[in-house]
């Protein structure tokens, strides 16, 4: 269809293998009918169709319906505005990890998220996916996660802490030692590097907060 075409209702045959929709602002999921389902579709290329891209179940249901999801499948979509659970989004994301092409713009809101879950999603989408300025962004209830959550080092060694920040507020993250401080041990507030010196002291537990 020409970009901007006033299409409101569309019925597609089961033999359809690819969807290429561009600037169809009036077409909604209620008006999109697939005879025989979505199992044969291997590519969705949907841009400028905000009424089609706000429902996570539409795309996740498509992939669940297919017998095989591999590198020949592709999802290219903007105006993504999804709300779902971590488990559902991880199942969807694993298709990307297994070679499926996904180029998304927008955001997905997860109802809850732990540090371990955030790290698993970073392994698939990259840390930039938690950047609120990213083209495609993963967000969740406001939180600050610090990596590693615990670590053991010897005197004279150092360790660098990194963080995942989920917040709509402006500001910056700084690190500080909140308890267990000892002579010769310090943390750089901006870089998150904890430095120790050899002083022959007994074991100590130091707590660092972001």
PyMOL commands that set and color helices and strands:
alter all, ss='L'
color gray80, all
select helices_A, chain A and resi 29-31+56-65+86-97+115-125+127-130
alter helices_A, ss='H'
color red, helices_A
select strands_A, chain A and resi 10-12+18-22+32-34+43-47+74-84+101-110+136-139+143-147+158-160+162-166+176-179+186-187+193-195+207-209
alter strands_A, ss='S'
color yellow, strands_A
deselect
rebuild
show_as cartoon
